[in-house]
């Protein structure tokens, strides 16, 4: 499953962030002009997910793993909720 940040959000005008929901974890991709940054976080290492959703505007997701915080901005409230739900389901499967 793939989620792409809105081009209307701050910092995503040319190269919007992407979140891929995979079987074993999530992949966050932050494209750039000459290079991009891709990070994979397995479900077993995600300690929590926080969503900041303002009344107007786009949501910011914060993923906490191994004492680090990874931030992804520019997703709709609906997409942010679906991402969080998919991560929760993935974490439950890993724990079994």
Secondary structure, 3 states (H helix, E strand, C coil): CEEECCCCCCCCCCCCCEEEECCCEEEEEECCCCCCEEEEEEHHHEEEEEEECCCCCCEEEEEEECCEEEEEEEECHHHHHHHHHHHHHHHHHHHC
